[in-house]
Amino acid sequence: MSENAEAIREICDSIIRRVDRAYVAECGKRNELPKKLWDMWAESGLLSIGLPEEYGGSGGSLSDIVLAMDLLHTEALLLPLAVPNFMSRGPLLKFASEEQKRRYLPPTATGEEFFSFGITEPDAGTNTFKIKTTAIRQPDGTFLLNGGKTYQTAFVESAHCLLVARTQPYDPEDRTKGISLFILDTKLPGISATQMDIGMYLPEKNYTTYFDNVVLPADALVGEEGRGLNILFDSLNSERLLVAAMNVGQADYCINRAAEYAKTRAPFDTPIGAYQSIQHPLARAKTYNESARSMMYLATAKHDRGENIGVEANMVKVLASESFKMAAEIAMTCFGGAGVDVSQDILPFYIAAQNNIVAPVNNQIVLSFIAEKVLGLPKSY
Ligand SMILES: Cc1cc2nc3c(=O)[nH]c(=O)nc-3n(C[C@H](O)[C@H](O)[C@H](O)COP(=O)(O)OP(=O)(O)OC[C@H]3O[C@@H](n4cnc5c(N)ncnc54)[C@H](O)[C@@H]3O)c2cc1C
């Protein structure tokens, strides 16, 4: 735990006292940002953590952010949007020009502006190397953007999108070459978006986006042209840990709700929590979740010491998402038919847990990565 842990706990406790789950659940039903919660994150300084003071931040580390995400998600005060907000900073701090940093980073600390991410395309799916959106350099130095993306969380609501596009044709000899990273102003002419009909109770909308001859200024490019994927991959380990915090937090919410319900629900006069068929899966889910949480904090501390956590971050992604799924499943069983009654507030987590197995990256490819890097098995992707 970092030296700021006590202060982070106090901030989160104060937010938990002032925002109730019912409000966040209602926003989730309408796929609307829980503005009250977002404003509290901003006002309490949580959004400024991890950003150096010279860019409007308050310093601190990934451990601090992960702790805040864990504590608030344990109470189901969901704020997935915080992930792209924090994640956008890594590549910008490391690869953006000084001018770009001064323009784009400070509003992410105050909550006035946030970034969305534009990676996934309908055909390419998990295989980002195969994206077809192009950004072709023009004689005047600008780039002409054409193509489209899908599953763009909060694209319309975000001021900017960190977007990858092809600036050179696909090169089978070096798959990471030829893709560049841009800061896309989401209000530029030629951009349109349609809201997707996602059957999840998320506090954000998701969009399919279309880019029709969008003119990107030369200074929209981040880092070296053609090396955008390497820049992006650089920030993925912190994403894995932030998403893990959401998973272990929500897993605990499911376990706690199920345990409370199991103490009083008694169709055969004995509380269902007395049955081993209910007790053991709940206890198992709790055990797995604490193990996932421990590894998450160990990996986060290692990250903050500047060590490579490629393998650990991916292992934590698998552990935390599977632990959430295990917890959501037993919670559904505990609640019986009431599990699908949305007003009981269990079903949204069951759907989210399954989704978090495949997003933001699917566990199958993550396991393939671990098999290759740790076990020396052939690369399969
Ligand atoms: C709610 C939500 C929000 C999202 N937000 C964003 C966002 O803001 N920005 C963004 O860019 N993207 C976003 N995504 C996209 C997400 O990152 C992708 O869904 C994910 O990367 C997988 O791509 P796909 O859905 O096309 O799956 P596919 O590539 O079609 O894969 C389908 C399945 O095949 C299997 N599979 C695929 N490849 C392999 C392999 N090599 N080895 C083994 N198994 C494999 C996996 O089981 C996988 O689940 C979001 C997705 C969701 C659901």
The ligand as a Gaussian input file, in Angstrom:
#p B3LYP/6-31G(d) Opt

LIG

0 1
 C      -18.850000      -2.762000     -23.392000
 C      -17.630000      -2.684000     -24.261000
 C      -16.890000      -1.514000     -24.290000
 C      -15.787000      -1.408000     -25.128000
 N      -15.097000      -0.215000     -25.201000
 C      -14.124000      -0.053000     -26.114000
 C      -13.512000       1.215000     -26.312000
 O      -13.835000       2.202000     -25.652000
 N      -12.574000       1.334000     -27.279000
 C      -12.181000       0.284000     -28.037000
 O      -11.334000       0.462000     -28.901000
 N      -12.728000      -0.953000     -27.880000
 C      -13.694000      -1.130000     -26.929000
 N      -14.280000      -2.370000     -26.766000
 C      -13.897000      -3.464000     -27.631000
 C      -13.198000      -4.599000     -26.931000
 O      -11.929000      -4.188000     -26.581000
 C      -13.276000      -5.784000     -27.916000
 O      -14.602000      -6.289000     -27.824000
 C      -12.303000      -6.814000     -27.633000
 O      -11.016000      -6.344000     -27.907000
 C      -12.530000      -8.106000     -28.466000
 O      -12.785000      -7.888000     -29.813000
 P      -14.064000      -8.553000     -30.507000
 O      -15.236000      -8.260000     -29.637000
 O      -14.178000      -8.105000     -31.925000
 O      -13.787000     -10.085000     -30.443000
 P      -13.212000     -11.056000     -31.579000
 O      -11.864000     -10.602000     -32.009000
 O      -14.235000     -11.259000     -32.632000
 O      -13.039000     -12.405000     -30.756000
 C      -14.159000     -13.205000     -30.370000
 C      -13.697000     -14.294000     -29.429000
 O      -12.787000     -15.144000     -30.101000
 C      -11.743000     -15.549000     -29.247000
 N      -10.448000     -15.123000     -29.810000
 C      -10.214000     -14.089000     -30.658000
 N       -8.915000     -14.035000     -30.987000
 C       -8.312000     -15.051000     -30.334000
 C       -6.954000     -15.546000     -30.286000
 N       -5.963000     -14.989000     -30.978000
 N       -6.693000     -16.598000     -29.486000
 C       -7.688000     -17.204000     -28.776000
 N       -8.969000     -16.804000     -28.812000
 C       -9.285000     -15.746000     -29.572000
 C      -12.003000     -14.919000     -27.873000
 O      -12.680000     -15.852000     -27.070000
 C      -12.937000     -13.771000     -28.211000
 O      -13.790000     -13.453000     -27.092000
 C      -15.381000      -2.514000     -25.906000
 C      -16.123000      -3.709000     -25.849000
 C      -17.227000      -3.800000     -25.054000
 C      -18.009000      -5.080000     -25.054000

